[in-house]
Amino acid sequence: MGKHFGNLARVRHVITYSLSPFEQRAFPNVLSHGVLNVGRRFTSQVLKVVPPLAIGYLIYSWGTEEFERLKRKNPADYEHDQ
């Protein structure tokens, strides 16, 4: 009937290594190293991410306020219409 999907081709010179799940430590040093590492990475990226987001927010809020202002009619233009 042919070969099954996992055995379609023979791959040579490829070495794979694996470790038993019972020999692995899933979360070693999470509390001692993980939290400190997250804090270090966060502080190193804050100055790269926050300024563009703040500038974008300020431009967006200015644009929406300006749009709302321009959408209304100026009452001074219609003072002398009788």
PDB file of N, CA, C and O in Angstrom:
ATOM      1  N   MET A   1       0.809  -1.190   0.000  1.00  0.00           N
ATOM      2  CA  MET A   1       0.000   0.000   0.000  1.00  0.00           C
ATOM      3  C   MET A   1       0.859   1.264   0.000  1.00  0.00           C
ATOM      4  O   MET A   1       0.333   2.361  -0.191  1.00  0.00           O
ATOM      5  N   GLY A   2       2.152   1.132   0.207  1.00  0.00           N
ATOM      6  CA  GLY A   2       2.996   2.309   0.280  1.00  0.00           C
ATOM      7  C   GLY A   2       3.432   2.572   1.711  1.00  0.00           C
ATOM      8  O   GLY A   2       3.078   1.859   2.650  1.00  0.00           O
ATOM      9  N   LYS A   3       4.211   3.623   1.827  1.00  0.00           N
ATOM     10  CA  LYS A   3       4.739   3.947   3.145  1.00  0.00           C
ATOM     11  C   LYS A   3       3.798   4.910   3.860  1.00  0.00           C
ATOM     12  O   LYS A   3       3.054   5.662   3.229  1.00  0.00           O
ATOM     13  N   HIS A   4       3.846   4.870   5.166  1.00  0.00           N
ATOM     14  CA  HIS A   4       3.047   5.797   5.959  1.00  0.00           C
ATOM     15  C   HIS A   4       3.704   7.168   5.973  1.00  0.00           C
ATOM     16  O   HIS A   4       4.866   7.308   5.590  1.00  0.00           O
ATOM     17  N   PHE A   5       2.970   8.171   6.411  1.00  0.00           N
ATOM     18  CA  PHE A   5       3.430   9.557   6.297  1.00  0.00           C
ATOM     19  C   PHE A   5       4.765   9.792   6.998  1.00  0.00           C
ATOM     20  O   PHE A   5       5.607  10.513   6.461  1.00  0.00           O
ATOM     21  N   GLY A   6       4.984   9.232   8.135  1.00  0.00           N
ATOM     22  CA  GLY A   6       6.229   9.449   8.855  1.00  0.00           C
ATOM     23  C   GLY A   6       7.420   8.741   8.248  1.00  0.00           C
ATOM     24  O   GLY A   6       8.557   9.059   8.597  1.00  0.00           O
ATOM     25  N   ASN A   7       7.209   7.812   7.372  1.00  0.00           N
ATOM     26  CA  ASN A   7       8.295   7.011   6.801  1.00  0.00           C
ATOM     27  C   ASN A   7       8.395   7.191   5.290  1.00  0.00           C
ATOM     28  O   ASN A   7       8.743   6.244   4.584  1.00  0.00           O
ATOM     29  N   LEU A   8       8.099   8.382   4.782  1.00  0.00           N
ATOM     30  CA  LEU A   8       8.102   8.579   3.336  1.00  0.00           C
ATOM     31  C   LEU A   8       9.514   8.594   2.766  1.00  0.00           C
ATOM     32  O   LEU A   8       9.741   8.080   1.670  1.00  0.00           O
ATOM     33  N   ALA A   9      10.455   9.168   3.483  1.00  0.00           N
ATOM     34  CA  ALA A   9      11.820   9.268   2.972  1.00  0.00           C
ATOM     35  C   ALA A   9      12.789   8.829   4.053  1.00  0.00           C
ATOM     36  O   ALA A   9      12.483   8.878   5.244  1.00  0.00           O
ATOM     37  N   ARG A  10      13.937   8.408   3.625  1.00  0.00           N
ATOM     38  CA  ARG A  10      14.975   8.012   4.569  1.00  0.00           C
ATOM     39  C   ARG A  10      15.953   9.173   4.699  1.00  0.00           C
ATOM     40  O   ARG A  10      16.552   9.609   3.716  1.00  0.00           O
ATOM     41  N   VAL A  11      16.107   9.663   5.920  1.00  0.00           N
ATOM     42  CA  VAL A  11      16.989  10.788   6.176  1.00  0.00           C
ATOM     43  C   VAL A  11      18.269  10.246   6.784  1.00  0.00           C
ATOM     44  O   VAL A  11      18.243   9.537   7.791  1.00  0.00           O
ATOM     45  N   ARG A  12      19.385  10.586   6.163  1.00  0.00           N
ATOM     46  CA  ARG A  12      20.676  10.092   6.640  1.00  0.00           C
ATOM     47  C   ARG A  12      21.472  11.232   7.237  1.00  0.00           C
ATOM     48  O   ARG A  12      21.260  12.390   6.878  1.00  0.00           O
ATOM     49  N   HIS A  13      22.368  10.928   8.128  1.00  0.00           N
ATOM     50  CA  HIS A  13      23.315  11.857   8.741  1.00  0.00           C
ATOM     51  C   HIS A  13      22.628  12.915   9.604  1.00  0.00           C
ATOM     52  O   HIS A  13      23.161  14.012   9.770  1.00  0.00           O
ATOM     53  N   VAL A  14      21.489  12.612  10.139  1.00  0.00           N
ATOM     54  CA  VAL A  14      20.805  13.501  11.061  1.00  0.00           C
ATOM     55  C   VAL A  14      20.753  12.799  12.411  1.00  0.00           C
ATOM     56  O   VAL A  14      20.230  11.692  12.533  1.00  0.00           O
ATOM     57  N   ILE A  15      21.302  13.459  13.416  1.00  0.00           N
ATOM     58  CA  ILE A  15      21.349  12.874  14.745  1.00  0.00           C
ATOM     59  C   ILE A  15      20.392  13.644  15.637  1.00  0.00           C
ATOM     60  O   ILE A  15      20.443  14.873  15.690  1.00  0.00           O
ATOM     61  N   THR A  16      19.542  12.949  16.323  1.00  0.00           N
ATOM     62  CA  THR A  16      18.625  13.597  17.260  1.00  0.00           C
ATOM     63  C   THR A  16      18.918  13.097  18.663  1.00  0.00           C
ATOM     64  O   THR A  16      19.228  11.925  18.879  1.00  0.00           O
ATOM     65  N   TYR A  17      18.812  14.012  19.601  1.00  0.00           N
ATOM     66  CA  TYR A  17      19.014  13.684  20.992  1.00  0.00           C
ATOM     67  C   TYR A  17      17.740  14.006  21.746  1.00  0.00           C
ATOM     68  O   TYR A  17      17.030  14.949  21.396  1.00  0.00           O
ATOM     69  N   SER A  18      17.450  13.246  22.759  1.00  0.00           N
ATOM     70  CA  SER A  18      16.289  13.540  23.585  1.00  0.00           C
ATOM     71  C   SER A  18      16.603  13.178  25.024  1.00  0.00           C
ATOM     72  O   SER A  18      17.481  12.369  25.321  1.00  0.00           O
ATOM     73  N   LEU A  19      15.852  13.811  25.891  1.00  0.00           N
ATOM     74  CA  LEU A  19      16.015  13.587  27.316  1.00  0.00           C
ATOM     75  C   LEU A  19      14.678  13.131  27.867  1.00  0.00           C
ATOM     76  O   LEU A  19      13.625  13.648  27.493  1.00  0.00           O
ATOM     77  N   SER A  20      14.734  12.188  28.729  1.00  0.00           N
ATOM     78  CA  SER A  20      13.512  11.664  29.316  1.00  0.00           C
ATOM     79  C   SER A  20      12.799  12.762  30.100  1.00  0.00           C
ATOM     80  O   SER A  20      13.457  13.546  30.783  1.00  0.00           O
ATOM     81  N   PRO A  21      11.478  12.838  30.019  1.00  0.00           N
ATOM     82  CA  PRO A  21      10.743  13.840  30.799  1.00  0.00           C
ATOM     83  C   PRO A  21      10.963  13.691  32.294  1.00  0.00           C
ATOM     84  O   PRO A  21      10.791  14.653  33.043  1.00  0.00           O
ATOM     85  N   PHE A  22      11.340  12.504  32.738  1.00  0.00           N
ATOM     86  CA  PHE A  22      11.577  12.289  34.151  1.00  0.00           C
ATOM     87  C   PHE A  22      12.934  12.838  34.585  1.00  0.00           C
ATOM     88  O   PHE A  22      13.176  13.012  35.779  1.00  0.00           O
ATOM     89  N   GLU A  23      13.811  13.110  33.638  1.00  0.00           N
ATOM     90  CA  GLU A  23      15.118  13.659  33.972  1.00  0.00           C
ATOM     91  C   GLU A  23      15.165  15.173  33.827  1.00  0.00           C
ATOM     92  O   GLU A  23      16.149  15.800  34.217  1.00  0.00           O
ATOM     93  N   GLN A  24      14.126  15.762  33.277  1.00  0.00           N
ATOM     94  CA  GLN A  24      14.105  17.207  33.079  1.00  0.00           C
ATOM     95  C   GLN A  24      13.572  17.896  34.329  1.00  0.00           C
ATOM     96  O   GLN A  24      12.798  17.321  35.096  1.00  0.00           O
ATOM     97  N   ARG A  25      13.999  19.127  34.514  1.00  0.00           N
ATOM     98  CA  ARG A  25      13.439  19.984  35.554  1.00  0.00           C
ATOM     99  C   ARG A  25      12.635  21.055  34.823  1.00  0.00           C
ATOM    100  O   ARG A  25      13.208  21.912  34.151  1.00  0.00           O
ATOM    101  N   ALA A  26      11.333  21.010  34.948  1.00  0.00           N
ATOM    102  CA  ALA A  26      10.469  21.867  34.147  1.00  0.00           C
ATOM    103  C   ALA A  26      10.662  23.344  34.482  1.00  0.00           C
ATOM    104  O   ALA A  26      10.762  24.164  33.569  1.00  0.00           O
ATOM    105  N   PHE A  27      10.716  23.701  35.744  1.00  0.00           N
ATOM    106  CA  PHE A  27      10.841  25.097  36.143  1.00  0.00           C
ATOM    107  C   PHE A  27      11.964  25.268  37.160  1.00  0.00           C
ATOM    108  O   PHE A  27      11.698  25.619  38.310  1.00  0.00           O
ATOM    109  N   PRO A  28      13.192  25.031  36.769  1.00  0.00           N
ATOM    110  CA  PRO A  28      14.269  25.224  37.747  1.00  0.00           C
ATOM    111  C   PRO A  28      14.557  26.702  37.953  1.00  0.00           C
ATOM    112  O   PRO A  28      14.701  27.446  36.983  1.00  0.00           O
ATOM    113  N   ASN A  29      14.640  27.126  39.175  1.00  0.00           N
ATOM    114  CA  ASN A  29      15.015  28.492  39.558  1.00  0.00           C
ATOM    115  C   ASN A  29      14.070  29.547  38.994  1.00  0.00           C
ATOM    116  O   ASN A  29      14.512  30.646  38.661  1.00  0.00           O
ATOM    117  N   VAL A  30      12.794  29.244  38.882  1.00  0.00           N
ATOM    118  CA  VAL A  30      11.846  30.212  38.336  1.00  0.00           C
ATOM    119  C   VAL A  30      11.743  31.417  39.254  1.00  0.00           C
ATOM    120  O   VAL A  30      11.797  32.555  38.788  1.00  0.00           O
ATOM    121  N   LEU A  31      11.598  31.188  40.527  1.00  0.00           N
ATOM    122  CA  LEU A  31      11.405  32.302  41.444  1.00  0.00           C
ATOM    123  C   LEU A  31      12.697  33.072  41.687  1.00  0.00           C
ATOM    124  O   LEU A  31      12.663  34.293  41.842  1.00  0.00           O
ATOM    125  N   SER A  32      13.819  32.392  41.723  1.00  0.00           N
ATOM    126  CA  SER A  32      15.068  33.091  42.038  1.00  0.00           C
ATOM    127  C   SER A  32      15.661  33.795  40.822  1.00  0.00           C
ATOM    128  O   SER A  32      16.163  34.913  40.945  1.00  0.00           O
ATOM    129  N   HIS A  33      15.614  33.174  39.670  1.00  0.00           N
ATOM    130  CA  HIS A  33      16.204  33.783  38.472  1.00  0.00           C
ATOM    131  C   HIS A  33      15.164  34.333  37.506  1.00  0.00           C
ATOM    132  O   HIS A  33      15.415  35.336  36.838  1.00  0.00           O
ATOM    133  N   GLY A  34      14.013  33.699  37.425  1.00  0.00           N
ATOM    134  CA  GLY A  34      13.012  34.079  36.431  1.00  0.00           C
ATOM    135  C   GLY A  34      12.422  35.452  36.666  1.00  0.00           C
ATOM    136  O   GLY A  34      12.323  36.252  35.736  1.00  0.00           O
ATOM    137  N   VAL A  35      12.031  35.735  37.891  1.00  0.00           N
ATOM    138  CA  VAL A  35      11.411  37.023  38.197  1.00  0.00           C
ATOM    139  C   VAL A  35      12.424  38.148  38.007  1.00  0.00           C
ATOM    140  O   VAL A  35      12.086  39.197  37.458  1.00  0.00           O
ATOM    141  N   LEU A  36      13.632  37.946  38.443  1.00  0.00           N
ATOM    142  CA  LEU A  36      14.669  38.967  38.274  1.00  0.00           C
ATOM    143  C   LEU A  36      14.979  39.194  36.797  1.00  0.00           C
ATOM    144  O   LEU A  36      15.214  40.325  36.373  1.00  0.00           O
ATOM    145  N   ASN A  37      14.978  38.134  36.033  1.00  0.00           N
ATOM    146  CA  ASN A  37      15.251  38.254  34.602  1.00  0.00           C
ATOM    147  C   ASN A  37      14.130  39.019  33.905  1.00  0.00           C
ATOM    148  O   ASN A  37      14.401  39.836  33.025  1.00  0.00           O
ATOM    149  N   VAL A  38      12.878  38.770  34.281  1.00  0.00           N
ATOM    150  CA  VAL A  38      11.756  39.498  33.686  1.00  0.00           C
ATOM    151  C   VAL A  38      11.871  40.978  34.016  1.00  0.00           C
ATOM    152  O   VAL A  38      11.653  41.824  33.148  1.00  0.00           O
ATOM    153  N   GLY A  39      12.213  41.303  35.264  1.00  0.00           N
ATOM    154  CA  GLY A  39      12.377  42.706  35.649  1.00  0.00           C
ATOM    155  C   GLY A  39      13.503  43.378  34.882  1.00  0.00           C
ATOM    156  O   GLY A  39      13.362  44.524  34.452  1.00  0.00           O
ATOM    157  N   ARG A  40      14.604  42.691  34.707  1.00  0.00           N
ATOM    158  CA  ARG A  40      15.736  43.255  33.965  1.00  0.00           C
ATOM    159  C   ARG A  40      15.378  43.481  32.507  1.00  0.00           C
ATOM    160  O   ARG A  40      15.709  44.523  31.941  1.00  0.00           O
ATOM    161  N   ARG A  41      14.712  42.523  31.898  1.00  0.00           N
ATOM    162  CA  ARG A  41      14.348  42.669  30.492  1.00  0.00           C
ATOM    163  C   ARG A  41      13.296  43.754  30.304  1.00  0.00           C
ATOM    164  O   ARG A  41      13.323  44.479  29.309  1.00  0.00           O
ATOM    165  N   PHE A  42      12.366  43.871  31.257  1.00  0.00           N
ATOM    166  CA  PHE A  42      11.343  44.905  31.179  1.00  0.00           C
ATOM    167  C   PHE A  42      11.971  46.292  31.260  1.00  0.00           C
ATOM    168  O   PHE A  42      11.660  47.166  30.450  1.00  0.00           O
ATOM    169  N   THR A  43      12.848  46.492  32.228  1.00  0.00           N
ATOM    170  CA  THR A  43      13.465  47.813  32.380  1.00  0.00           C
ATOM    171  C   THR A  43      14.378  48.150  31.208  1.00  0.00           C
ATOM    172  O   THR A  43      14.553  49.326  30.888  1.00  0.00           O
ATOM    173  N   SER A  44      14.957  47.156  30.569  1.00  0.00           N
ATOM    174  CA  SER A  44      15.831  47.452  29.434  1.00  0.00           C
ATOM    175  C   SER A  44      15.035  47.852  28.190  1.00  0.00           C
ATOM    176  O   SER A  44      15.573  48.515  27.303  1.00  0.00           O
ATOM    177  N   GLN A  45      13.766  47.458  28.114  1.00  0.00           N
ATOM    178  CA  GLN A  45      12.962  47.749  26.930  1.00  0.00           C
ATOM    179  C   GLN A  45      11.975  48.893  27.110  1.00  0.00           C
ATOM    180  O   GLN A  45      11.381  49.344  26.131  1.00  0.00           O
ATOM    181  N   VAL A  46      11.785  49.371  28.330  1.00  0.00           N
ATOM    182  CA  VAL A  46      10.770  50.396  28.588  1.00  0.00           C
ATOM    183  C   VAL A  46      11.062  51.659  27.791  1.00  0.00           C
ATOM    184  O   VAL A  46      10.151  52.219  27.181  1.00  0.00           O
ATOM    185  N   LEU A  47      12.299  52.119  27.780  1.00  0.00           N
ATOM    186  CA  LEU A  47      12.635  53.364  27.093  1.00  0.00           C
ATOM    187  C   LEU A  47      12.582  53.230  25.576  1.00  0.00           C
ATOM    188  O   LEU A  47      12.598  54.235  24.866  1.00  0.00           O
ATOM    189  N   LYS A  48      12.520  52.014  25.078  1.00  0.00           N
ATOM    190  CA  LYS A  48      12.393  51.812  23.636  1.00  0.00           C
ATOM    191  C   LYS A  48      10.932  51.731  23.201  1.00  0.00           C
ATOM    192  O   LYS A  48      10.612  52.040  22.054  1.00  0.00           O
ATOM    193  N   VAL A  49      10.049  51.320  24.101  1.00  0.00           N
ATOM    194  CA  VAL A  49       8.658  51.066  23.737  1.00  0.00           C
ATOM    195  C   VAL A  49       7.737  52.208  24.143  1.00  0.00           C
ATOM    196  O   VAL A  49       6.868  52.603  23.365  1.00  0.00           O
ATOM    197  N   VAL A  50       7.910  52.745  25.347  1.00  0.00           N
ATOM    198  CA  VAL A  50       6.963  53.724  25.886  1.00  0.00           C
ATOM    199  C   VAL A  50       6.955  55.044  25.107  1.00  0.00           C
ATOM    200  O   VAL A  50       5.865  55.525  24.799  1.00  0.00           O
ATOM    201  N   PRO A  51       8.102  55.669  24.764  1.00  0.00           N
ATOM    202  CA  PRO A  51       8.027  56.952  24.051  1.00  0.00           C
ATOM    203  C   PRO A  51       7.262  56.907  22.728  1.00  0.00           C
ATOM    204  O   PRO A  51       6.444  57.796  22.496  1.00  0.00           O
ATOM    205  N   PRO A  52       7.477  55.934  21.853  1.00  0.00           N
ATOM    206  CA  PRO A  52       6.665  55.912  20.632  1.00  0.00           C
ATOM    207  C   PRO A  52       5.175  55.714  20.910  1.00  0.00           C
ATOM    208  O   PRO A  52       4.335  56.300  20.227  1.00  0.00           O
ATOM    209  N   LEU A  53       4.841  54.890  21.910  1.00  0.00           N
ATOM    210  CA  LEU A  53       3.431  54.701  22.239  1.00  0.00           C
ATOM    211  C   LEU A  53       2.831  55.981  22.792  1.00  0.00           C
ATOM    212  O   LEU A  53       1.696  56.323  22.462  1.00  0.00           O
ATOM    213  N   ALA A  54       3.576  56.695  23.631  1.00  0.00           N
ATOM    214  CA  ALA A  54       3.070  57.947  24.196  1.00  0.00           C
ATOM    215  C   ALA A  54       2.890  58.989  23.103  1.00  0.00           C
ATOM    216  O   ALA A  54       1.882  59.696  23.087  1.00  0.00           O
ATOM    217  N   ILE A  55       3.842  59.096  22.194  1.00  0.00           N
ATOM    218  CA  ILE A  55       3.733  60.054  21.091  1.00  0.00           C
ATOM    219  C   ILE A  55       2.544  59.698  20.207  1.00  0.00           C
ATOM    220  O   ILE A  55       1.796  60.584  19.792  1.00  0.00           O
ATOM    221  N   GLY A  56       2.362  58.435  19.917  1.00  0.00           N
ATOM    222  CA  GLY A  56       1.218  58.000  19.116  1.00  0.00           C
ATOM    223  C   GLY A  56      -0.094  58.315  19.799  1.00  0.00           C
ATOM    224  O   GLY A  56      -1.040  58.753  19.144  1.00  0.00           O
ATOM    225  N   TYR A  57      -0.171  58.102  21.105  1.00  0.00           N
ATOM    226  CA  TYR A  57      -1.394  58.413  21.836  1.00  0.00           C
ATOM    227  C   TYR A  57      -1.673  59.911  21.824  1.00  0.00           C
ATOM    228  O   TYR A  57      -2.815  60.328  21.633  1.00  0.00           O
ATOM    229  N   LEU A  58      -0.634  60.724  22.028  1.00  0.00           N
ATOM    230  CA  LEU A  58      -0.822  62.174  22.016  1.00  0.00           C
ATOM    231  C   LEU A  58      -1.285  62.673  20.646  1.00  0.00           C
ATOM    232  O   LEU A  58      -2.160  63.534  20.564  1.00  0.00           O
ATOM    233  N   ILE A  59      -0.710  62.145  19.590  1.00  0.00           N
ATOM    234  CA  ILE A  59      -1.123  62.529  18.237  1.00  0.00           C
ATOM    235  C   ILE A  59      -2.567  62.102  17.980  1.00  0.00           C
ATOM    236  O   ILE A  59      -3.345  62.857  17.397  1.00  0.00           O
ATOM    237  N   TYR A  60      -2.925  60.893  18.415  1.00  0.00           N
ATOM    238  CA  TYR A  60      -4.288  60.409  18.212  1.00  0.00           C
ATOM    239  C   TYR A  60      -5.291  61.259  18.985  1.00  0.00           C
ATOM    240  O   TYR A  60      -6.327  61.643  18.443  1.00  0.00           O
ATOM    241  N   SER A  61      -4.989  61.556  20.247  1.00  0.00           N
ATOM    242  CA  SER A  61      -5.934  62.348  21.047  1.00  0.00           C
ATOM    243  C   SER A  61      -6.034  63.770  20.498  1.00  0.00           C
ATOM    244  O   SER A  61      -7.123  64.345  20.478  1.00  0.00           O
ATOM    245  N   TRP A  62      -4.920  64.344  20.053  1.00  0.00           N
ATOM    246  CA  TRP A  62      -4.973  65.673  19.436  1.00  0.00           C
ATOM    247  C   TRP A  62      -5.825  65.632  18.171  1.00  0.00           C
ATOM    248  O   TRP A  62      -6.631  66.532  17.938  1.00  0.00           O
ATOM    249  N   GLY A  63      -5.654  64.613  17.369  1.00  0.00           N
ATOM    250  CA  GLY A  63      -6.403  64.502  16.119  1.00  0.00           C
ATOM    251  C   GLY A  63      -7.894  64.365  16.353  1.00  0.00           C
ATOM    252  O   GLY A  63      -8.687  64.986  15.646  1.00  0.00           O
ATOM    253  N   THR A  64      -8.291  63.568  17.327  1.00  0.00           N
ATOM    254  CA  THR A  64      -9.724  63.416  17.589  1.00  0.00           C
ATOM    255  C   THR A  64     -10.321  64.706  18.153  1.00  0.00           C
ATOM    256  O   THR A  64     -11.443  65.071  17.802  1.00  0.00           O
ATOM    257  N   GLU A  65      -9.582  65.398  19.021  1.00  0.00           N
ATOM    258  CA  GLU A  65     -10.084  66.676  19.538  1.00  0.00           C
ATOM    259  C   GLU A  65     -10.195  67.715  18.421  1.00  0.00           C
ATOM    260  O   GLU A  65     -11.167  68.469  18.366  1.00  0.00           O
ATOM    261  N   GLU A  66      -9.220  67.752  17.550  1.00  0.00           N
ATOM    262  CA  GLU A  66      -9.245  68.706  16.432  1.00  0.00           C
ATOM    263  C   GLU A  66     -10.391  68.376  15.475  1.00  0.00           C
ATOM    264  O   GLU A  66     -11.045  69.282  14.959  1.00  0.00           O
ATOM    265  N   PHE A  67     -10.632  67.119  15.241  1.00  0.00           N
ATOM    266  CA  PHE A  67     -11.729  66.710  14.377  1.00  0.00           C
ATOM    267  C   PHE A  67     -13.064  67.142  14.968  1.00  0.00           C
ATOM    268  O   PHE A  67     -13.919  67.671  14.259  1.00  0.00           O
ATOM    269  N   GLU A  68     -13.241  66.918  16.270  1.00  0.00           N
ATOM    270  CA  GLU A  68     -14.488  67.332  16.915  1.00  0.00           C
ATOM    271  C   GLU A  68     -14.644  68.852  16.878  1.00  0.00           C
ATOM    272  O   GLU A  68     -15.758  69.351  16.719  1.00  0.00           O
ATOM    273  N   ARG A  69     -13.555  69.585  17.022  1.00  0.00           N
ATOM    274  CA  ARG A  69     -13.616  71.040  16.987  1.00  0.00           C
ATOM    275  C   ARG A  69     -13.980  71.535  15.588  1.00  0.00           C
ATOM    276  O   ARG A  69     -14.795  72.446  15.443  1.00  0.00           O
ATOM    277  N   LEU A  70     -13.382  70.941  14.566  1.00  0.00           N
ATOM    278  CA  LEU A  70     -13.651  71.376  13.194  1.00  0.00           C
ATOM    279  C   LEU A  70     -15.019  70.919  12.692  1.00  0.00           C
ATOM    280  O   LEU A  70     -15.546  71.479  11.731  1.00  0.00           O
ATOM    281  N   LYS A  71     -15.582  69.927  13.324  1.00  0.00           N
ATOM    282  CA  LYS A  71     -16.870  69.408  12.908  1.00  0.00           C
ATOM    283  C   LYS A  71     -18.002  70.382  13.256  1.00  0.00           C
ATOM    284  O   LYS A  71     -19.055  70.360  12.618  1.00  0.00           O
ATOM    285  N   ARG A  72     -17.791  71.224  14.251  1.00  0.00           N
ATOM    286  CA  ARG A  72     -18.825  72.160  14.681  1.00  0.00           C
ATOM    287  C   ARG A  72     -18.748  73.453  13.887  1.00  0.00           C
ATOM    288  O   ARG A  72     -17.680  73.852  13.424  1.00  0.00           O
ATOM    289  N   LYS A  73     -19.874  74.086  13.742  1.00  0.00           N
ATOM    290  CA  LYS A  73     -19.919  75.361  13.039  1.00  0.00           C
ATOM    291  C   LYS A  73     -19.458  76.471  13.978  1.00  0.00           C
ATOM    292  O   LYS A  73     -19.649  76.393  15.191  1.00  0.00           O
ATOM    293  N   ASN A  74     -18.852  77.500  13.403  1.00  0.00           N
ATOM    294  CA  ASN A  74     -18.424  78.657  14.172  1.00  0.00           C
ATOM    295  C   ASN A  74     -19.606  79.622  14.296  1.00  0.00           C
ATOM    296  O   ASN A  74     -20.080  80.130  13.280  1.00  0.00           O
ATOM    297  N   PRO A  75     -20.094  79.890  15.511  1.00  0.00           N
ATOM    298  CA  PRO A  75     -21.247  80.781  15.662  1.00  0.00           C
ATOM    299  C   PRO A  75     -20.951  82.206  15.209  1.00  0.00           C
ATOM    300  O   PRO A  75     -21.877  82.923  14.830  1.00  0.00           O
ATOM    301  N   ALA A  76     -19.704  82.638  15.234  1.00  0.00           N
ATOM    302  CA  ALA A  76     -19.362  84.002  14.803  1.00  0.00           C
ATOM    303  C   ALA A  76     -19.624  84.197  13.318  1.00  0.00           C
ATOM    304  O   ALA A  76     -19.859  85.325  12.884  1.00  0.00           O
ATOM    305  N   ASP A  77     -19.592  83.141  12.534  1.00  0.00           N
ATOM    306  CA  ASP A  77     -19.843  83.268  11.098  1.00  0.00           C
ATOM    307  C   ASP A  77     -21.306  83.567  10.790  1.00  0.00           C
ATOM    308  O   ASP A  77     -21.626  84.013   9.688  1.00  0.00           O
ATOM    309  N   TYR A  78     -22.196  83.327  11.749  1.00  0.00           N
ATOM    310  CA  TYR A  78     -23.622  83.475  11.496  1.00  0.00           C
ATOM    311  C   TYR A  78     -24.267  84.561  12.361  1.00  0.00           C
ATOM    312  O   TYR A  78     -25.486  84.568  12.531  1.00  0.00           O
ATOM    313  N   GLU A  79     -23.462  85.478  12.912  1.00  0.00           N
ATOM    314  CA  GLU A  79     -24.011  86.530  13.790  1.00  0.00           C
ATOM    315  C   GLU A  79     -24.924  87.494  13.031  1.00  0.00           C
ATOM    316  O   GLU A  79     -25.964  87.892  13.557  1.00  0.00           O
ATOM    317  N   HIS A  80     -24.563  87.871  11.825  1.00  0.00           N
ATOM    318  CA  HIS A  80     -25.290  88.898  11.096  1.00  0.00           C
ATOM    319  C   HIS A  80     -26.329  88.344  10.128  1.00  0.00           C
ATOM    320  O   HIS A  80     -26.895  89.092   9.331  1.00  0.00           O
ATOM    321  N   ASP A  81     -26.579  87.059  10.190  1.00  0.00           N
ATOM    322  CA  ASP A  81     -27.627  86.492   9.344  1.00  0.00           C
ATOM    323  C   ASP A  81     -28.984  86.694  10.012  1.00  0.00           C
ATOM    324  O   ASP A  81     -29.223  86.176  11.103  1.00  0.00           O
ATOM    325  N   GLN A  82     -29.847  87.421   9.380  1.00  0.00           N
ATOM    326  CA  GLN A  82     -31.185  87.681   9.912  1.00  0.00           C
ATOM    327  C   GLN A  82     -32.222  87.247   8.912  1.00  0.00           C
ATOM    328  O   GLN A  82     -33.420  87.380   9.166  1.00  0.00           O
TER     329      GLN A  82
END
